[in-house]
Amino acid sequence: MSPESSVTKLPDYREQSPKVKERFERFHKRPVVLEVKNLGRVFESSNGPVTALEDVNFNIKRREFNCVIGPSGCGKSTLIRILAGLDYPTSGQVLLDGKPVLGPGADRGMVFQGYTLFPWLTVKRNVMFGPMNAGESETESERNARFWIDMVGLSKFENAYPYQLSGGMKQRTAIARALANQPRILLMDEPFGALDAQTRFQMQTSLLEIWRNVEVTILFITHDLEEAVFLSDRILVLDAHPGRVNEMIESPVPRPRNDEQCVHPEFLATKQHIEHLIHPPESRSDTPLRITRMTDPDDTVF
């Protein structure tokens, strides 16, 4: 059997589901918010230049939820840092609403995997920080902070400090802080990667509810296939070494999303298709692990 014949092709569920078809017809009429054109990034090392990204092209439409996924070393974090203006491409460009991204800006909110809150500030003061730095009055910043804190479900903890919060609550605060600047696009770099499975799912469903009610576009980096399928409208799959666009997949999973959909055929088929893109059968090694036995041969476990 050839490697190609073992790959399960993703069925076109848009033809089978009128709701999914209608959703993507509406989606494709939306204006483009973010354009990435011929993007490349080369790092200099002691062993010579290392190409992290090469000729990356894609766009994100208004209020789209886009996930980026790929194997380790494909340049996901480099990509999102360039989009945020925290790093610079060596070729190509990034356009937000048609204007070049030349550095950090309030039009892009960023949520990192680590809990990047100011430990000496309360939840409320963390959320107020950006707007006050932008010149908003303390009274107005406090009013707006309470709005976003309530949006993420932390009203009872507005005067708590980060050390008093759980991991999920810290990330809720980070999301509120990013949204308080009312960005055009919210960039999220594996924000739930450090959370336990139960908290992670709660955060995913909370994020979808926030996104549904807020005028914001989301680009979400993840290494978790199920997370990508569960959250996204489209999934950008990157190849590694160097990072190139392999495929942009339209998620056929109907909205609104719920945990029961994780076992539905369209969800499983999408997940399997991404798995084959990231780890194609021809790239999998059949070489057995070289094991050195360090236990008593009579003490065998099965």
FENMOHU-V535094 format. One record per pair of residues at least 6 apart in sequence whose ideal C-beta (glycine too) atoms are under 6 Angstrom apart, sorted by the first residue. I is the first residue (numbers start at 0). J is the second residue. D is the distance in whole Angstrom. If there is no record, write none. Layout:
BEGIN
[[I;J;D] [I;J;D]]
END
This chain:
BEGIN
[[2;280;5] [2;281;4] [5;280;5] [6;275;5] [7;271;5] [9;268;6] [9;272;4] [10;268;6] [12;19;6] [12;251;3] [12;265;5] [13;19;5] [13;20;4] [18;253;5] [19;251;6] [19;253;6] [23;249;6] [29;60;4] [29;61;5] [30;61;5] [31;58;5] [31;60;6] [32;59;6] [32;61;5] [32;216;5] [33;59;4] [33;95;6] [33;184;6] [34;58;5] [34;94;4] [35;55;6] [35;57;5] [35;93;6] [36;91;5] [36;92;5] [37;54;6] [37;91;4] [38;52;6] [38;55;4] [38;88;5] [38;91;4] [39;52;6] [39;53;5] [39;89;6] [39;90;4] [39;91;6] [40;51;5] [40;52;4] [40;77;6] [40;88;5] [40;89;6] [41;48;5] [41;50;5] [41;89;5] [42;49;5] [42;51;6] [50;241;4] [51;74;4] [51;77;5] [51;242;6] [52;74;4] [52;77;6] [52;242;4] [53;241;4] [53;243;5] [55;244;6] [57;235;6] [59;65;5] [59;216;6] [61;216;6] [62;216;6] [63;216;6] [63;232;5] [64;217;5] [64;230;6] [64;231;5] [64;232;5] [65;218;5] [65;233;5] [66;219;5] [66;221;6] [66;227;4] [66;230;6] [66;231;4] [66;234;5] [67;75;6] [67;220;5] [67;235;5] [68;221;6] [68;227;5] [68;236;6] [69;75;6] [69;237;3] [70;239;5] [70;277;5] [72;239;5] [73;237;4] [73;239;4] [73;242;4] [74;242;3] [75;220;5] [76;188;6] [79;186;5] [79;188;5] [79;220;5] [80;86;4] [81;88;6] [82;93;6] [82;186;6] [83;107;6] [83;109;5] [83;186;5] [84;100;5] [84;102;4] [84;103;4] [92;99;6] [93;100;4] [105;180;5] [106;182;6] [106;183;5] [107;182;5] [107;184;6] [107;186;6] [108;177;3] [108;180;6] [108;182;4] [108;185;5] [109;186;5] [110;173;5] [110;174;6] [110;177;5] [110;187;5] [110;190;5] [111;188;5] [112;188;6] [112;189;4] [112;190;6] [112;192;5] [114;169;4] [116;125;5] [116;161;4] [116;172;6] [117;125;6] [118;161;5] [121;158;5] [121;160;6] [122;153;6] [122;156;6] [122;157;5] [122;159;6] [122;172;5] [123;144;5] [123;157;4] [125;172;6] [125;176;5] [126;144;4] [126;147;6] [126;148;6] [126;175;5] [126;176;5] [126;179;5] [127;140;4] [127;144;5] [129;179;6] [129;180;5] [130;140;5] [130;179;6] [131;140;5] [147;175;4] [147;178;5] [147;179;5] [148;154;6] [148;157;5] [148;175;5] [151;171;4] [151;174;6] [151;175;5] [153;171;6] [161;169;6] [166;194;5] [167;194;6] [167;198;4] [167;202;6] [170;190;6] [177;185;6] [184;216;5] [185;215;5] [185;217;5] [186;218;5] [187;219;5] [188;220;5] [189;220;5] [189;221;6] [191;199;5] [191;202;5] [210;217;6] [221;227;5] [224;270;5] [224;273;5] [227;234;5] [228;266;6] [228;269;5] [228;270;5] [229;256;6] [231;250;5] [233;247;6] [233;249;5] [234;248;4] [235;247;5] [236;245;4] [236;246;5] [236;276;5] [238;245;5] [245;276;5] [246;276;6] [251;265;4] [252;260;6] [252;265;6] [252;266;5] [260;266;5]]
END
